[in-house]
Amino acid sequence: MKDPAVPGSPGLDMQTTACERREFARSMDCLEAVFAFVRPILDARGVGAADAYAVKMTIEELFTNMVKYNASGSGHIGIEIECHVDSLVCRLTDPDSGYFDPTRAPDVDIHQPVEQRRPGGLGIHLIRRLVDTLDYDYAERRSRITFRRTLTGADAPLFPAGGSGEPGLI
């Protein structure tokens, strides 16, 4: 019998909202397991190549930042993906972290010579341009970063024309 709430099950209706959640050890070694979790969800929903690339890149950047900058934190990092008809919402939750709000990080001046730039921040700068919204919630040492991306189709550019002036990655 088909279950419309389970990505990959026969007969998944594009009108159905599907939500999947999994936890991963706080380790860079888990990146392949993260992608193994994400890929079938995106494939089952028929998410186009540009959208899938943007979602995977954003998850990778946020997950690796949680690991890199909070290696001594306890607990697993949770990833939740909620698929809607025309959008995807993803939440990454670190149950034991200090406060760092990526939505308040300063933008990088990519036109400034490299020698004059401060190190860091390029990953957050990039993902801000890959997603529609980026939100941060922090309470009792739990950090949750939520992003939303409108699913535009297989041939859509990663960066809208006239947006940031940056070239598309595809």
PyMOL commands that set and color helices and strands:
alter all, ss='L'
color gray80, all
select helices_A, chain A and resi 28-44+49-68+102-104+114-116+122-130
alter helices_A, ss='H'
color red, helices_A
select strands_A, chain A and resi 18-24+77-83+87-94+133-139+142-150
alter strands_A, ss='S'
color yellow, strands_A
deselect
rebuild
show_as cartoon
